[in-house]
Amino acid sequence: MRVTMIGTGYVGLVSGACFADFGHEVVCVDKDETKIRKLEAGEIPIYEPGLEALVAENVKAGRLSFSLDLAASTPTADAVFIAVGTPSRRGDGFADLSYVYKAAEEIAEVMDGYTVVVTKSTVPVGTGTEVEEIIRRVRPDADFSVVSNPEFLREGAAIMDFKKPDRVIVGAEDERAKKVMRELYRPLYLNETPIVFTNRATSELIKYAANAFLATKITFINEMADICEKVGANVQEVAKGIGLDGRIGSKFLHAGPGYGGSCFPKDTLALVRTAQVNDAPTRIVEAVVEINDNRKKKMASRVIDACGGSLEGKTVAVLGLTFKPNTDDMRDAPSLDIVPALKAAGAKVRAFDPAGMHEAQGLLKDVEYVDGPYNTLEGADAVVIITEWDEFRALDLERVKSLMKTPIMIDLRNIYRPDEMAEAGIAYHSIGRP
């Protein structure tokens, strides 16, 4: 099948490359000439394990290409995917759909013959209807269907998530569109992947509901961690004890500094706003948003307390800046709250992240960025682990102690055991553990 993917950001590029790997002919379109030229030269604008090789392989095979010209690929496409950004709108927290609506207009102007227009971007309930009305207004004679097909890609594991998903959700209103979507995802039938067909509104809500539920699990275990610290319990054992219950499950029960990234913060906020407008307020999700925002802001106080109540004139080493490992994504990362608060408290901050320092440099100023975890530790008064990259999980603790001015570690991801840190002579502070 012929596919046009509008947007070469995270979702568009991963989805386009994976569809091409399924055997479809895919053109990824973007208005950013610099990005398209880099992609044509084999340069990948995002960090995602395995993506560079996947793109190169499918470009070489002639199944994947990149273009600035939407009109060149859309008329022959069986499906045109809208995979543009939907950031939180300034001032009110609603999803900004301007890029989605502009894409719909441009598709309408150049489409020819029956075309399935697919919203891959995360959009509020009712967006598919708006897209359909836009296309109908621009091209009253057009033969098309609008489908919702939300993505559920985890940064750092996106290719696996696309090729071996838990499920595929398709919101379609007619059988012709369903037939096209079945053919697009036909390779997944071989793996017996559940493909759930719903109407558009249900599909759009599934995406928000899924992210809100996962964000709620994270926030719940973070609050349990706070209780654990007060009563002498261990949050990791609490998480294991409840996670073994099949009704609850163990995933997303890892206490830490709060969630971030490109999805959870904006999607929970957009769901709250959508619910309020429709007079169906989501009190649980509202609380999750508020608690998570406050948690990220409070994390610096743990560092201050661990250092005796003051950071004035002290050097703090920071390991990890991205919102999670195996990505260079800094969107709503806890470090964006923690690092400025450390600096405001008088600390000099020295930081290292395996993939995110280029992005971080534009967001976190007056930070000394160094190469490698041990270089951050030289003469430091404390070290803070914000992101649990694998290379931070097995540090030479003897070397850590010898490099630091005072061996204090604040582990916001609980990747070390308190007993091993005590044995190494390092003052250790973690989340929700005695």
Secondary structure, 3 states (H helix, E strand, C coil): CEEEEECCCHHHHHHHHHHHHCCCEEEEECCCHHHHHHHHCCCCCCCCCCHHHHHHHHHHCCCEEEECCHHHHHHHCCEEEECCCCCECCCCCCECCHHHHHHHHHHHHHCCCCEEEEECCCCCCCHHHHHHHHHHHHCCCCCEEEEECCCCCCCCCHHHHHHCCCCEEEECCCHHHHHHHHHHCHHHHCCCCCEEEECHHHHHHHHHHHHHHHHHHHHHHHHHHHHHHHHCCCHHHHHHHHHCCCCCCCCCCCCCCCCCCCCHHHHHHHHHHHHHHCCCCCHHHHHHHHHHHHHHHHHHHHHHHHCCCCCCCCEEEEECCCCCCCCCCCCCCCHHHHHHHHHHCCCEEEEECCCCHHHHHCCCCCCEECCCHHHHHCCCCEEEECCCCHHHCCCCHHHHHHHCCCCEEEECCCCCCHHHHHHHCCEEECCCCC
